[in-house]
Amino acid sequence: MARTQTALADSLRVGDPVTSKVPGFSWKGIIVEDLGPLGVGGRQIFMVHVGDENAGRRFAVPAENLERVAA
């Protein structure tokens, strides 16, 4: 399982447009910071900005809950 998480985290980069892979949560955002392996068991965590550039919000999200989307 660690390989899957690592492969997923390696495929995501700062600046990538992403969406939630969690059922019931529908949003799109941009990865603004790679926080590193901070999660339980060393899960890769990304800071994601959602919403308007000036009025949006930032969330820390595990890599496995993100999916890259076309810009």
PyMOL Python script that loads the backbone (N, CA, C, O; Angstrom):
from pymol import cmd

cmd.read_pdbstr("""\
ATOM      1  N   MET A   1       0.819  -1.199   0.000  1.00  0.00           N
ATOM      2  CA  MET A   1       0.000   0.000   0.000  1.00  0.00           C
ATOM      3  C   MET A   1       0.859   1.257   0.000  1.00  0.00           C
ATOM      4  O   MET A   1       0.467   2.267  -0.585  1.00  0.00           O
ATOM      5  N   ALA A   2       2.001   1.215   0.634  1.00  0.00           N
ATOM      6  CA  ALA A   2       2.872   2.383   0.676  1.00  0.00           C
ATOM      7  C   ALA A   2       3.313   2.789  -0.725  1.00  0.00           C
ATOM      8  O   ALA A   2       3.461   3.979  -1.001  1.00  0.00           O
ATOM      9  N   ARG A   3       3.527   1.818  -1.616  1.00  0.00           N
ATOM     10  CA  ARG A   3       3.941   2.138  -2.978  1.00  0.00           C
ATOM     11  C   ARG A   3       2.866   2.923  -3.715  1.00  0.00           C
ATOM     12  O   ARG A   3       3.180   3.864  -4.444  1.00  0.00           O
ATOM     13  N   THR A   4       1.614   2.553  -3.537  1.00  0.00           N
ATOM     14  CA  THR A   4       0.522   3.259  -4.193  1.00  0.00           C
ATOM     15  C   THR A   4       0.462   4.698  -3.714  1.00  0.00           C
ATOM     16  O   THR A   4       0.320   5.613  -4.525  1.00  0.00           O
ATOM     17  N   GLN A   5       0.566   4.912  -2.411  1.00  0.00           N
ATOM     18  CA  GLN A   5       0.534   6.256  -1.865  1.00  0.00           C
ATOM     19  C   GLN A   5       1.724   7.064  -2.366  1.00  0.00           C
ATOM     20  O   GLN A   5       1.571   8.238  -2.702  1.00  0.00           O
ATOM     21  N   THR A   6       2.892   6.462  -2.421  1.00  0.00           N
ATOM     22  CA  THR A   6       4.078   7.162  -2.904  1.00  0.00           C
ATOM     23  C   THR A   6       3.939   7.507  -4.379  1.00  0.00           C
ATOM     24  O   THR A   6       4.279   8.618  -4.786  1.00  0.00           O
ATOM     25  N   ALA A   7       3.445   6.576  -5.185  1.00  0.00           N
ATOM     26  CA  ALA A   7       3.273   6.836  -6.619  1.00  0.00           C
ATOM     27  C   ALA A   7       2.280   7.969  -6.836  1.00  0.00           C
ATOM     28  O   ALA A   7       2.495   8.830  -7.689  1.00  0.00           O
ATOM     29  N   LEU A   8       1.208   7.974  -6.079  1.00  0.00           N
ATOM     30  CA  LEU A   8       0.204   9.023  -6.205  1.00  0.00           C
ATOM     31  C   LEU A   8       0.801  10.368  -5.812  1.00  0.00           C
ATOM     32  O   LEU A   8       0.636  11.355  -6.530  1.00  0.00           O
ATOM     33  N   ALA A   9       1.488  10.412  -4.683  1.00  0.00           N
ATOM     34  CA  ALA A   9       2.080  11.661  -4.214  1.00  0.00           C
ATOM     35  C   ALA A   9       3.132  12.162  -5.191  1.00  0.00           C
ATOM     36  O   ALA A   9       3.253  13.369  -5.400  1.00  0.00           O
ATOM     37  N   ASP A  10       3.899  11.252  -5.797  1.00  0.00           N
ATOM     38  CA  ASP A  10       4.926  11.651  -6.753  1.00  0.00           C
ATOM     39  C   ASP A  10       4.320  12.233  -8.026  1.00  0.00           C
ATOM     40  O   ASP A  10       4.974  13.015  -8.716  1.00  0.00           O
ATOM     41  N   SER A  11       3.092  11.868  -8.344  1.00  0.00           N
ATOM     42  CA  SER A  11       2.473  12.364  -9.573  1.00  0.00           C
ATOM     43  C   SER A  11       1.824  13.740  -9.383  1.00  0.00           C
ATOM     44  O   SER A  11       1.489  14.398 -10.368  1.00  0.00           O
ATOM     45  N   LEU A  12       1.644  14.179  -8.146  1.00  0.00           N
ATOM     46  CA  LEU A  12       1.046  15.484  -7.868  1.00  0.00           C
ATOM     47  C   LEU A  12       2.139  16.499  -7.562  1.00  0.00           C
ATOM     48  O   LEU A  12       3.129  16.186  -6.901  1.00  0.00           O
ATOM     49  N   ARG A  13       1.944  17.724  -8.055  1.00  0.00           N
ATOM     50  CA  ARG A  13       2.932  18.796  -7.869  1.00  0.00           C
ATOM     51  C   ARG A  13       2.237  20.100  -7.508  1.00  0.00           C
ATOM     52  O   ARG A  13       1.048  20.281  -7.774  1.00  0.00           O
ATOM     53  N   VAL A  14       2.986  20.995  -6.905  1.00  0.00           N
ATOM     54  CA  VAL A  14       2.482  22.345  -6.625  1.00  0.00           C
ATOM     55  C   VAL A  14       2.071  22.975  -7.948  1.00  0.00           C
ATOM     56  O   VAL A  14       2.809  22.916  -8.931  1.00  0.00           O
ATOM     57  N   GLY A  15       0.889  23.578  -7.963  1.00  0.00           N
ATOM     58  CA  GLY A  15       0.351  24.199  -9.173  1.00  0.00           C
ATOM     59  C   GLY A  15      -0.639  23.333  -9.916  1.00  0.00           C
ATOM     60  O   GLY A  15      -1.341  23.819 -10.803  1.00  0.00           O
ATOM     61  N   ASP A  16      -0.712  22.043  -9.569  1.00  0.00           N
ATOM     62  CA  ASP A  16      -1.652  21.147 -10.242  1.00  0.00           C
ATOM     63  C   ASP A  16      -3.096  21.473  -9.849  1.00  0.00           C
ATOM     64  O   ASP A  16      -3.381  21.680  -8.670  1.00  0.00           O
ATOM     65  N   PRO A  17      -4.007  21.520 -10.825  1.00  0.00           N
ATOM     66  CA  PRO A  17      -5.429  21.622 -10.496  1.00  0.00           C
ATOM     67  C   PRO A  17      -5.907  20.242 -10.045  1.00  0.00           C
ATOM     68  O   PRO A  17      -5.598  19.236 -10.683  1.00  0.00           O
ATOM     69  N   VAL A  18      -6.649  20.196  -8.962  1.00  0.00           N
ATOM     70  CA  VAL A  18      -7.112  18.930  -8.400  1.00  0.00           C
ATOM     71  C   VAL A  18      -8.581  19.022  -8.007  1.00  0.00           C
ATOM     72  O   VAL A  18      -9.151  20.108  -7.904  1.00  0.00           O
ATOM     73  N   THR A  19      -9.173  17.857  -7.792  1.00  0.00           N
ATOM     74  CA  THR A  19     -10.535  17.758  -7.286  1.00  0.00           C
ATOM     75  C   THR A  19     -10.549  16.689  -6.202  1.00  0.00           C
ATOM     76  O   THR A  19      -9.620  15.889  -6.092  1.00  0.00           O
ATOM     77  N   SER A  20     -11.599  16.684  -5.413  1.00  0.00           N
ATOM     78  CA  SER A  20     -11.740  15.722  -4.331  1.00  0.00           C
ATOM     79  C   SER A  20     -12.137  14.360  -4.862  1.00  0.00           C
ATOM     80  O   SER A  20     -12.969  14.261  -5.765  1.00  0.00           O
ATOM     81  N   LYS A  21     -11.544  13.299  -4.304  1.00  0.00           N
ATOM     82  CA  LYS A  21     -11.939  11.938  -4.630  1.00  0.00           C
ATOM     83  C   LYS A  21     -12.832  11.355  -3.541  1.00  0.00           C
ATOM     84  O   LYS A  21     -13.170  10.173  -3.591  1.00  0.00           O
ATOM     85  N   VAL A  22     -13.216  12.164  -2.562  1.00  0.00           N
ATOM     86  CA  VAL A  22     -14.035  11.706  -1.449  1.00  0.00           C
ATOM     87  C   VAL A  22     -15.511  11.872  -1.821  1.00  0.00           C
ATOM     88  O   VAL A  22     -15.940  12.984  -2.132  1.00  0.00           O
ATOM     89  N   PRO A  23     -16.294  10.792  -1.796  1.00  0.00           N
ATOM     90  CA  PRO A  23     -17.720  10.903  -2.117  1.00  0.00           C
ATOM     91  C   PRO A  23     -18.421  11.901  -1.193  1.00  0.00           C
ATOM     92  O   PRO A  23     -18.199  11.900   0.018  1.00  0.00           O
ATOM     93  N   GLY A  24     -19.261  12.742  -1.772  1.00  0.00           N
ATOM     94  CA  GLY A  24     -19.991  13.724  -0.993  1.00  0.00           C
ATOM     95  C   GLY A  24     -19.310  15.081  -0.902  1.00  0.00           C
ATOM     96  O   GLY A  24     -19.929  16.057  -0.478  1.00  0.00           O
ATOM     97  N   PHE A  25     -18.049  15.153  -1.294  1.00  0.00           N
ATOM     98  CA  PHE A  25     -17.319  16.421  -1.284  1.00  0.00           C
ATOM     99  C   PHE A  25     -16.928  16.747  -2.715  1.00  0.00           C
ATOM    100  O   PHE A  25     -16.055  16.096  -3.289  1.00  0.00           O
ATOM    101  N   SER A  26     -17.565  17.744  -3.286  1.00  0.00           N
ATOM    102  CA  SER A  26     -17.309  18.119  -4.667  1.00  0.00           C
ATOM    103  C   SER A  26     -16.702  19.513  -4.712  1.00  0.00           C
ATOM    104  O   SER A  26     -17.397  20.504  -4.488  1.00  0.00           O
ATOM    105  N   TRP A  27     -15.404  19.593  -5.002  1.00  0.00           N
ATOM    106  CA  TRP A  27     -14.744  20.885  -5.129  1.00  0.00           C
ATOM    107  C   TRP A  27     -13.546  20.740  -6.055  1.00  0.00           C
ATOM    108  O   TRP A  27     -13.052  19.638  -6.291  1.00  0.00           O
ATOM    109  N   LYS A  28     -13.095  21.858  -6.566  1.00  0.00           N
ATOM    110  CA  LYS A  28     -11.881  21.918  -7.377  1.00  0.00           C
ATOM    111  C   LYS A  28     -10.967  22.952  -6.760  1.00  0.00           C
ATOM    112  O   LYS A  28     -11.429  23.965  -6.235  1.00  0.00           O
ATOM    113  N   GLY A  29      -9.670  22.699  -6.822  1.00  0.00           N
ATOM    114  CA  GLY A  29      -8.709  23.624  -6.253  1.00  0.00           C
ATOM    115  C   GLY A  29      -7.352  23.482  -6.913  1.00  0.00           C
ATOM    116  O   GLY A  29      -7.197  22.761  -7.899  1.00  0.00           O
ATOM    117  N   ILE A  30      -6.372  24.179  -6.358  1.00  0.00           N
ATOM    118  CA  ILE A  30      -4.994  24.176  -6.856  1.00  0.00           C
ATOM    119  C   ILE A  30      -4.080  23.804  -5.697  1.00  0.00           C
ATOM    120  O   ILE A  30      -4.220  24.335  -4.596  1.00  0.00           O
ATOM    121  N   ILE A  31      -3.138  22.885  -5.946  1.00  0.00           N
ATOM    122  CA  ILE A  31      -2.143  22.569  -4.918  1.00  0.00           C
ATOM    123  C   ILE A  31      -1.213  23.764  -4.793  1.00  0.00           C
ATOM    124  O   ILE A  31      -0.606  24.187  -5.778  1.00  0.00           O
ATOM    125  N   VAL A  32      -1.098  24.314  -3.583  1.00  0.00           N
ATOM    126  CA  VAL A  32      -0.252  25.483  -3.367  1.00  0.00           C
ATOM    127  C   VAL A  32       0.982  25.175  -2.523  1.00  0.00           C
ATOM    128  O   VAL A  32       1.911  25.980  -2.467  1.00  0.00           O
ATOM    129  N   GLU A  33       0.996  24.006  -1.862  1.00  0.00           N
ATOM    130  CA  GLU A  33       2.148  23.660  -1.043  1.00  0.00           C
ATOM    131  C   GLU A  33       2.190  22.155  -0.806  1.00  0.00           C
ATOM    132  O   GLU A  33       1.158  21.522  -0.582  1.00  0.00           O
ATOM    133  N   ASP A  34       3.391  21.592  -0.857  1.00  0.00           N
ATOM    134  CA  ASP A  34       3.622  20.189  -0.534  1.00  0.00           C
ATOM    135  C   ASP A  34       4.117  20.156   0.907  1.00  0.00           C
ATOM    136  O   ASP A  34       5.238  20.581   1.185  1.00  0.00           O
ATOM    137  N   LEU A  35       3.295  19.657   1.823  1.00  0.00           N
ATOM    138  CA  LEU A  35       3.654  19.644   3.235  1.00  0.00           C
ATOM    139  C   LEU A  35       4.490  18.439   3.633  1.00  0.00           C
ATOM    140  O   LEU A  35       5.012  18.386   4.747  1.00  0.00           O
ATOM    141  N   GLY A  36       4.622  17.479   2.738  1.00  0.00           N
ATOM    142  CA  GLY A  36       5.451  16.314   3.021  1.00  0.00           C
ATOM    143  C   GLY A  36       4.676  15.178   3.657  1.00  0.00           C
ATOM    144  O   GLY A  36       3.448  15.217   3.732  1.00  0.00           O
ATOM    145  N   PRO A  37       5.403  14.161   4.117  1.00  0.00           N
ATOM    146  CA  PRO A  37       4.772  12.978   4.703  1.00  0.00           C
ATOM    147  C   PRO A  37       4.408  13.212   6.170  1.00  0.00           C
ATOM    148  O   PRO A  37       5.099  12.733   7.069  1.00  0.00           O
ATOM    149  N   LEU A  38       3.330  13.945   6.406  1.00  0.00           N
ATOM    150  CA  LEU A  38       2.932  14.305   7.762  1.00  0.00           C
ATOM    151  C   LEU A  38       1.785  13.475   8.295  1.00  0.00           C
ATOM    152  O   LEU A  38       1.563  13.444   9.505  1.00  0.00           O
ATOM    153  N   GLY A  39       1.062  12.813   7.444  1.00  0.00           N
ATOM    154  CA  GLY A  39      -0.135  12.105   7.869  1.00  0.00           C
ATOM    155  C   GLY A  39       0.169  10.815   8.604  1.00  0.00           C
ATOM    156  O   GLY A  39       1.326  10.417   8.736  1.00  0.00           O
ATOM    157  N   VAL A  40      -0.880  10.169   9.078  1.00  0.00           N
ATOM    158  CA  VAL A  40      -0.771   8.893   9.760  1.00  0.00           C
ATOM    159  C   VAL A  40      -0.073   7.897   8.844  1.00  0.00           C
ATOM    160  O   VAL A  40      -0.471   7.728   7.691  1.00  0.00           O
ATOM    161  N   GLY A  41       0.955   7.244   9.342  1.00  0.00           N
ATOM    162  CA  GLY A  41       1.692   6.282   8.534  1.00  0.00           C
ATOM    163  C   GLY A  41       2.540   6.918   7.452  1.00  0.00           C
ATOM    164  O   GLY A  41       2.961   6.228   6.524  1.00  0.00           O
ATOM    165  N   GLY A  42       2.806   8.216   7.541  1.00  0.00           N
ATOM    166  CA  GLY A  42       3.642   8.899   6.554  1.00  0.00           C
ATOM    167  C   GLY A  42       2.917   9.293   5.286  1.00  0.00           C
ATOM    168  O   GLY A  42       3.545   9.438   4.238  1.00  0.00           O
ATOM    169  N   ARG A  43       1.586   9.473   5.361  1.00  0.00           N
ATOM    170  CA  ARG A  43       0.826   9.884   4.174  1.00  0.00           C
ATOM    171  C   ARG A  43       1.260  11.274   3.718  1.00  0.00           C
ATOM    172  O   ARG A  43       1.489  12.166   4.535  1.00  0.00           O
ATOM    173  N   GLN A  44       1.371  11.443   2.412  1.00  0.00           N
ATOM    174  CA  GLN A  44       1.736  12.732   1.810  1.00  0.00           C
ATOM    175  C   GLN A  44       0.575  13.696   1.949  1.00  0.00           C
ATOM    176  O   GLN A  44      -0.559  13.349   1.618  1.00  0.00           O
ATOM    177  N   ILE A  45       0.839  14.909   2.437  1.00  0.00           N
ATOM    178  CA  ILE A  45      -0.192  15.919   2.649  1.00  0.00           C
ATOM    179  C   ILE A  45       0.096  17.127   1.759  1.00  0.00           C
ATOM    180  O   ILE A  45       1.237  17.580   1.669  1.00  0.00           O
ATOM    181  N   PHE A  46      -0.942  17.644   1.104  1.00  0.00           N
ATOM    182  CA  PHE A  46      -0.824  18.832   0.268  1.00  0.00           C
ATOM    183  C   PHE A  46      -1.744  19.924   0.793  1.00  0.00           C
ATOM    184  O   PHE A  46      -2.827  19.634   1.301  1.00  0.00           O
ATOM    185  N   MET A  47      -1.323  21.171   0.676  1.00  0.00           N
ATOM    186  CA  MET A  47      -2.176  22.317   0.970  1.00  0.00           C
ATOM    187  C   MET A  47      -2.851  22.698  -0.343  1.00  0.00           C
ATOM    188  O   MET A  47      -2.181  22.947  -1.346  1.00  0.00           O
ATOM    189  N   VAL A  48      -4.189  22.740  -0.329  1.00  0.00           N
ATOM    190  CA  VAL A  48      -4.969  23.014  -1.532  1.00  0.00           C
ATOM    191  C   VAL A  48      -5.772  24.296  -1.326  1.00  0.00           C
ATOM    192  O   VAL A  48      -6.443  24.464  -0.308  1.00  0.00           O
ATOM    193  N   HIS A  49      -5.694  25.199  -2.307  1.00  0.00           N
ATOM    194  CA  HIS A  49      -6.476  26.442  -2.285  1.00  0.00           C
ATOM    195  C   HIS A  49      -7.735  26.219  -3.108  1.00  0.00           C
ATOM    196  O   HIS A  49      -7.670  25.839  -4.277  1.00  0.00           O
ATOM    197  N   VAL A  50      -8.893  26.462  -2.476  1.00  0.00           N
ATOM    198  CA  VAL A  50     -10.188  26.273  -3.123  1.00  0.00           C
ATOM    199  C   VAL A  50     -10.914  27.606  -3.158  1.00  0.00           C
ATOM    200  O   VAL A  50     -10.998  28.296  -2.142  1.00  0.00           O
ATOM    201  N   GLY A  51     -11.442  27.973  -4.322  1.00  0.00           N
ATOM    202  CA  GLY A  51     -12.212  29.201  -4.449  1.00  0.00           C
ATOM    203  C   GLY A  51     -11.429  30.318  -5.099  1.00  0.00           C
ATOM    204  O   GLY A  51     -10.361  30.111  -5.674  1.00  0.00           O
ATOM    205  N   ASP A  52     -11.994  31.515  -4.992  1.00  0.00           N
ATOM    206  CA  ASP A  52     -11.419  32.717  -5.580  1.00  0.00           C
ATOM    207  C   ASP A  52     -10.013  32.971  -5.026  1.00  0.00           C
ATOM    208  O   ASP A  52      -9.724  32.673  -3.868  1.00  0.00           O
ATOM    209  N   GLU A  53      -9.164  33.517  -5.863  1.00  0.00           N
ATOM    210  CA  GLU A  53      -7.774  33.766  -5.470  1.00  0.00           C
ATOM    211  C   GLU A  53      -7.671  34.605  -4.200  1.00  0.00           C
ATOM    212  O   GLU A  53      -6.823  34.333  -3.349  1.00  0.00           O
ATOM    213  N   ASN A  54      -8.515  35.613  -4.063  1.00  0.00           N
ATOM    214  CA  ASN A  54      -8.446  36.502  -2.912  1.00  0.00           C
ATOM    215  C   ASN A  54      -9.348  36.091  -1.753  1.00  0.00           C
ATOM    216  O   ASN A  54      -9.066  36.422  -0.602  1.00  0.00           O
ATOM    217  N   ALA A  55     -10.434  35.373  -2.049  1.00  0.00           N
ATOM    218  CA  ALA A  55     -11.409  35.061  -0.997  1.00  0.00           C
ATOM    219  C   ALA A  55     -11.548  33.564  -0.755  1.00  0.00           C
ATOM    220  O   ALA A  55     -12.465  33.145  -0.048  1.00  0.00           O
ATOM    221  N   GLY A  56     -10.686  32.767  -1.308  1.00  0.00           N
ATOM    222  CA  GLY A  56     -10.804  31.323  -1.154  1.00  0.00           C
ATOM    223  C   GLY A  56     -10.290  30.836   0.190  1.00  0.00           C
ATOM    224  O   GLY A  56      -9.917  31.622   1.060  1.00  0.00           O
ATOM    225  N   ARG A  57     -10.281  29.528   0.332  1.00  0.00           N
ATOM    226  CA  ARG A  57      -9.810  28.894   1.564  1.00  0.00           C
ATOM    227  C   ARG A  57      -8.730  27.871   1.225  1.00  0.00           C
ATOM    228  O   ARG A  57      -8.641  27.392   0.095  1.00  0.00           O
ATOM    229  N   ARG A  58      -7.918  27.549   2.219  1.00  0.00           N
ATOM    230  CA  ARG A  58      -6.878  26.537   2.063  1.00  0.00           C
ATOM    231  C   ARG A  58      -7.159  25.382   3.008  1.00  0.00           C
ATOM    232  O   ARG A  58      -7.583  25.568   4.148  1.00  0.00           O
ATOM    233  N   PHE A  59      -6.905  24.165   2.490  1.00  0.00           N
ATOM    234  CA  PHE A  59      -7.126  22.958   3.254  1.00  0.00           C
ATOM    235  C   PHE A  59      -5.929  22.037   3.107  1.00  0.00           C
ATOM    236  O   PHE A  59      -5.338  21.947   2.031  1.00  0.00           O
ATOM    237  N   ALA A  60      -5.570  21.352   4.185  1.00  0.00           N
ATOM    238  CA  ALA A  60      -4.558  20.297   4.128  1.00  0.00           C
ATOM    239  C   ALA A  60      -5.286  19.006   3.765  1.00  0.00           C
ATOM    240  O   ALA A  60      -6.229  18.605   4.447  1.00  0.00           O
ATOM    241  N   VAL A  61      -4.838  18.350   2.676  1.00  0.00           N
ATOM    242  CA  VAL A  61      -5.543  17.184   2.153  1.00  0.00           C
ATOM    243  C   VAL A  61      -4.533  16.067   1.867  1.00  0.00           C
ATOM    244  O   VAL A  61      -3.502  16.318   1.243  1.00  0.00           O
ATOM    245  N   PRO A  62      -4.819  14.825   2.319  1.00  0.00           N
ATOM    246  CA  PRO A  62      -3.953  13.696   1.972  1.00  0.00           C
ATOM    247  C   PRO A  62      -3.970  13.444   0.463  1.00  0.00           C
ATOM    248  O   PRO A  62      -4.996  13.628  -0.192  1.00  0.00           O
ATOM    249  N   ALA A  63      -2.833  13.024  -0.078  1.00  0.00           N
ATOM    250  CA  ALA A  63      -2.715  12.790  -1.525  1.00  0.00           C
ATOM    251  C   ALA A  63      -3.748  11.805  -2.043  1.00  0.00           C
ATOM    252  O   ALA A  63      -4.255  11.970  -3.152  1.00  0.00           O
ATOM    253  N   GLU A  64      -4.070  10.779  -1.254  1.00  0.00           N
ATOM    254  CA  GLU A  64      -5.020   9.774  -1.748  1.00  0.00           C
ATOM    255  C   GLU A  64      -6.437  10.313  -1.894  1.00  0.00           C
ATOM    256  O   GLU A  64      -7.286   9.649  -2.489  1.00  0.00           O
ATOM    257  N   ASN A  65      -6.709  11.493  -1.368  1.00  0.00           N
ATOM    258  CA  ASN A  65      -8.033  12.113  -1.513  1.00  0.00           C
ATOM    259  C   ASN A  65      -8.076  13.122  -2.659  1.00  0.00           C
ATOM    260  O   ASN A  65      -9.074  13.821  -2.833  1.00  0.00           O
ATOM    261  N   LEU A  66      -6.998  13.199  -3.441  1.00  0.00           N
ATOM    262  CA  LEU A  66      -6.916  14.155  -4.542  1.00  0.00           C
ATOM    263  C   LEU A  66      -6.821  13.451  -5.887  1.00  0.00           C
ATOM    264  O   LEU A  66      -6.265  12.360  -6.003  1.00  0.00           O
ATOM    265  N   GLU A  67      -7.377  14.104  -6.893  1.00  0.00           N
ATOM    266  CA  GLU A  67      -7.256  13.618  -8.258  1.00  0.00           C
ATOM    267  C   GLU A  67      -6.945  14.816  -9.153  1.00  0.00           C
ATOM    268  O   GLU A  67      -7.655  15.821  -9.130  1.00  0.00           O
ATOM    269  N   ARG A  68      -5.870  14.697  -9.943  1.00  0.00           N
ATOM    270  CA  ARG A  68      -5.504  15.778 -10.857  1.00  0.00           C
ATOM    271  C   ARG A  68      -6.563  15.897 -11.957  1.00  0.00           C
ATOM    272  O   ARG A  68      -7.064  14.888 -12.453  1.00  0.00           O
ATOM    273  N   VAL A  69      -6.900  17.138 -12.336  1.00  0.00           N
ATOM    274  CA  VAL A  69      -7.870  17.389 -13.399  1.00  0.00           C
ATOM    275  C   VAL A  69      -7.249  18.312 -14.423  1.00  0.00           C
ATOM    276  O   VAL A  69      -6.234  18.954 -14.156  1.00  0.00           O
ATOM    277  N   ALA A  70      -7.856  18.379 -15.595  1.00  0.00           N
ATOM    278  CA  ALA A  70      -7.381  19.279 -16.642  1.00  0.00           C
ATOM    279  C   ALA A  70      -7.603  20.725 -16.193  1.00  0.00           C
ATOM    280  O   ALA A  70      -8.596  21.037 -15.536  1.00  0.00           O
ATOM    281  N   ALA A  71      -6.673  21.591 -16.553  1.00  0.00           N
ATOM    282  CA  ALA A  71      -6.761  23.008 -16.152  1.00  0.00           C
ATOM    283  C   ALA A  71      -7.912  23.727 -16.770  1.00  0.00           C
ATOM    284  O   ALA A  71      -8.103  24.917 -16.519  1.00  0.00           O
TER     285      ALA A  71
END
""", "prot")
cmd.dss("prot")
cmd.show_as("cartoon", "prot")
cmd.util.cbc("prot")
cmd.orient("prot")
